[in-house]
Amino acid sequence: MLASGDLPGVMTMADTVRAAGGPVQRLARLFIGRNKLRRPSDRIEGAVVVLLSAAFLAAVVAAPWLGARFYQSQRADTAGLHPAVAVLTQAGPGDGFLIASGEAAARWRAPDGQRRSGFLTTTTAPGIWGAPAGARVQVWLTGSGRPEAPPSGPWEVGLASVVVAIGAACCAGIVLLIGYWLCRLALDRRRLAAWASEWSVAGPRWTTRRLSAVGVGSPS
């Protein structure tokens, strides 16, 4: 039985053991520690964890760069559009909850000054909703004079870029977690197969010894 003076020493030892059992220490012992009970599958799992963690950190670092590239691409596309005014030659589609989209014939001038005519859709020119024939609506044209959807504002593009960056990091994390789960599943199957093989050899011996010990210890 421990004396009362020995109790603080025991608690201090337990605290030391707990303090030394952090993730970094456990990972270090997994690779360089000397433990005869460690299996090759344990080392493989540790290596997989390190590789997947490094891959996730790389994805987190690359996510802002991807968002910045998306922002620059969107702003470059916006810079290539030219505002213009189109005149409807027929009435635009009427407003209604059952109408998802529509189009109307119109004419406009291309950036090079040439007259163009064609159809404007509610996507490329939202102003045609409910507009009568002869109405003037704003459109955005490419360098060749083709109508395009109105560009997003800077804050909208910035918000979309943040969403792209966060989404890329989250997708990378999900893919890496799935990869770890598949690797862990394969390693667990290997461990169970090894355990079953070893038990098929050690099990009968252990059972025989256990029964012999019980037989010797039981009253006649």
C-alpha positions as CSV (number, residue, x, y, z in Angstrom):
1,M,0.0,0.0,0.0
2,L,1.4,3.4,-0.9
3,A,2.1,5.9,1.8
4,S,0.5,9.3,1.8
5,G,3.8,10.9,0.9
6,D,4.1,8.9,-2.2
7,L,0.9,10.1,-3.7
8,P,2.1,13.4,-5.1
9,G,5.0,11.6,-6.8
10,V,2.6,9.2,-8.5
11,M,0.4,12.0,-9.7
12,T,3.4,13.9,-11.0
13,M,4.5,10.8,-13.0
14,A,1.0,10.5,-14.5
15,D,0.9,14.1,-15.4
16,T,4.3,13.7,-17.1
17,V,3.1,10.7,-19.1
18,R,0.0,12.6,-20.2
19,A,2.1,15.7,-21.1
20,A,4.4,13.5,-23.2
21,G,1.5,11.9,-25.1
22,G,0.7,14.8,-27.4
23,P,0.2,14.4,-31.1
24,V,3.7,15.4,-32.1
25,Q,5.3,13.1,-29.5
26,R,3.1,10.2,-30.6
27,L,3.9,10.8,-34.2
28,A,7.6,10.9,-33.4
29,R,7.4,7.7,-31.5
30,L,5.5,6.2,-34.4
31,F,8.5,6.7,-36.7
32,I,11.6,6.7,-34.6
33,G,10.5,5.2,-31.3
34,R,11.6,1.7,-30.3
35,N,8.5,-0.4,-29.7
36,K,8.5,-4.1,-30.4
37,L,4.7,-4.1,-30.6
38,R,4.6,-1.6,-33.5
39,R,3.5,-3.3,-36.7
40,P,4.5,-2.3,-40.2
41,S,0.9,-1.2,-40.9
42,D,1.2,1.3,-38.0
43,R,4.2,2.9,-39.7
44,I,2.4,2.9,-43.0
45,E,-0.5,4.7,-41.4
46,G,1.7,7.2,-39.8
47,A,3.4,8.0,-43.1
48,V,0.0,8.4,-44.8
49,V,-1.1,10.8,-42.1
50,V,2.0,12.9,-42.6
51,L,1.6,12.9,-46.3
52,L,-2.1,13.8,-46.2
53,S,-1.5,16.5,-43.6
54,A,1.2,18.0,-45.9
55,A,-1.1,17.9,-48.8
56,F,-3.9,19.6,-46.9
57,L,-1.6,22.4,-45.8
58,A,-0.5,22.8,-49.4
59,A,-4.1,23.0,-50.4
60,V,-4.8,25.6,-47.8
61,V,-1.8,27.7,-48.9
62,A,-2.9,27.4,-52.6
63,A,-6.6,28.2,-52.0
64,P,-6.0,32.0,-51.7
65,W,-3.9,32.0,-54.8
66,L,-6.7,30.2,-56.6
67,G,-9.2,32.7,-55.4
68,A,-7.0,35.6,-56.5
69,R,-6.6,34.0,-60.0
70,F,-10.4,33.7,-60.2
71,Y,-10.8,37.3,-59.2
72,Q,-8.3,38.5,-61.9
73,S,-9.9,36.3,-64.5
74,Q,-13.3,37.8,-63.8
75,R,-12.0,41.3,-63.8
76,A,-10.2,40.7,-67.0
77,D,-13.4,39.5,-68.6
78,T,-15.2,42.5,-67.3
79,A,-12.6,44.8,-68.7
80,G,-13.2,43.4,-72.2
81,L,-16.9,44.4,-72.2
82,H,-18.1,47.7,-73.6
83,P,-21.4,49.4,-72.5
84,A,-23.9,50.2,-75.2
85,V,-27.5,51.1,-75.8
86,A,-29.8,48.9,-77.8
87,V,-33.2,49.8,-79.2
88,L,-35.9,47.2,-79.1
89,T,-37.6,46.5,-82.4
90,Q,-40.3,44.4,-80.7
91,A,-41.7,44.4,-77.2
92,G,-39.9,42.4,-74.6
93,P,-41.3,39.5,-72.6
94,G,-43.9,40.3,-70.1
95,D,-43.3,40.1,-66.4
96,G,-44.7,36.9,-64.8
97,F,-43.8,34.3,-62.3
98,L,-44.3,31.5,-64.9
99,I,-41.9,33.0,-67.4
100,A,-38.3,32.1,-66.7
101,S,-36.7,33.7,-69.7
102,G,-37.4,35.5,-72.9
103,E,-36.0,37.4,-75.8
104,A,-36.7,40.4,-78.0
105,A,-35.3,41.7,-81.3
106,A,-33.2,44.8,-81.1
107,R,-30.5,46.8,-82.9
108,W,-27.4,48.4,-81.5
109,R,-24.0,49.7,-82.6
110,A,-20.8,47.5,-82.1
111,P,-17.7,49.1,-80.5
112,D,-16.3,49.6,-84.0
113,G,-19.4,51.7,-85.0
114,Q,-21.1,49.2,-87.2
115,R,-24.8,48.7,-86.9
116,R,-25.9,45.3,-85.6
117,S,-29.2,43.6,-85.1
118,G,-30.3,40.4,-83.4
119,F,-32.0,39.1,-80.3
120,L,-31.4,40.1,-76.8
121,T,-32.2,37.6,-74.0
122,T,-33.2,38.3,-70.5
123,T,-29.8,37.1,-69.5
124,T,-27.8,39.4,-71.7
125,A,-30.2,42.3,-71.3
126,P,-32.4,42.1,-68.2
127,G,-33.9,45.5,-69.1
128,I,-36.1,44.0,-71.8
129,W,-38.5,42.6,-69.2
130,G,-41.8,44.3,-69.9
131,A,-40.2,46.9,-72.2
132,P,-42.2,48.1,-75.2
133,A,-41.0,48.3,-78.7
134,G,-38.7,51.3,-79.3
135,A,-37.4,51.2,-75.7
136,R,-33.8,51.8,-75.1
137,V,-32.0,49.3,-72.8
138,Q,-28.4,49.0,-71.7
139,V,-26.3,46.1,-73.0
140,W,-22.7,45.0,-72.7
141,L,-20.9,44.0,-75.8
142,T,-17.7,42.1,-76.6
143,G,-15.1,43.6,-78.9
144,S,-16.9,41.9,-81.8
145,G,-20.2,43.4,-80.8
146,R,-21.8,40.3,-79.3
147,P,-24.1,40.9,-76.3
148,E,-23.0,39.4,-73.0
149,A,-24.4,39.2,-69.5
150,P,-23.9,42.3,-67.4
151,P,-20.6,42.1,-65.5
152,S,-20.6,41.6,-61.7
153,G,-19.5,44.4,-59.4
154,P,-16.1,44.3,-57.7
155,W,-17.6,43.3,-54.3
156,E,-19.6,40.5,-56.0
157,V,-16.5,39.2,-57.7
158,G,-14.5,39.5,-54.5
159,L,-17.2,37.5,-52.6
160,A,-17.2,34.8,-55.3
161,S,-13.4,34.6,-55.1
162,V,-13.5,34.0,-51.3
163,V,-16.2,31.3,-51.8
164,V,-14.0,29.7,-54.5
165,A,-11.0,29.7,-52.2
166,I,-12.9,28.3,-49.2
167,G,-14.6,25.7,-51.4
168,A,-11.3,24.6,-52.9
169,A,-9.8,24.1,-49.4
170,C,-12.9,22.2,-48.2
171,C,-13.0,20.0,-51.2
172,A,-9.3,19.1,-50.8
173,G,-9.9,18.3,-47.2
174,I,-12.9,16.0,-48.0
175,V,-10.9,14.2,-50.7
176,L,-8.0,13.7,-48.3
177,L,-10.3,12.4,-45.6
178,I,-11.8,10.0,-48.0
179,G,-8.3,8.9,-49.0
180,Y,-7.3,8.4,-45.3
181,W,-10.5,6.4,-44.6
182,L,-9.8,4.1,-47.6
183,C,-6.2,3.6,-46.5
184,R,-7.3,3.0,-42.9
185,L,-9.9,0.5,-44.1
186,A,-7.3,-1.5,-46.1
187,L,-4.8,-1.4,-43.2
188,D,-7.4,-2.6,-40.7
189,R,-8.3,-5.5,-43.0
190,R,-4.6,-6.4,-43.1
191,R,-4.3,-6.2,-39.4
192,L,-7.3,-8.4,-38.8
193,A,-6.0,-10.9,-41.3
194,A,-2.6,-10.9,-39.5
195,W,-4.3,-11.2,-36.1
196,A,-6.4,-14.1,-37.3
197,S,-3.4,-15.9,-38.7
198,E,-1.4,-15.4,-35.4
199,W,-4.4,-16.5,-33.3
200,S,-4.8,-19.7,-35.3
201,V,-1.4,-20.6,-34.1
202,A,-1.4,-19.2,-30.5
203,G,-5.0,-19.8,-29.7
204,P,-5.0,-23.6,-29.4
205,R,-1.9,-23.4,-27.2
206,W,-3.3,-20.7,-25.0
207,T,-6.6,-22.6,-24.6
208,T,-4.8,-25.9,-23.8
209,R,-2.7,-24.2,-21.1
210,R,-5.8,-22.5,-19.7
211,L,-7.7,-25.7,-19.4
212,S,-4.7,-27.5,-17.9
213,A,-4.4,-24.8,-15.3
214,V,-8.0,-25.0,-14.4
215,G,-7.9,-28.8,-14.2
216,V,-4.9,-28.7,-11.9
217,G,-6.4,-26.1,-9.6
218,S,-9.9,-27.7,-9.3
219,P,-10.7,-30.0,-6.4
220,S,-10.7,-33.8,-7.0
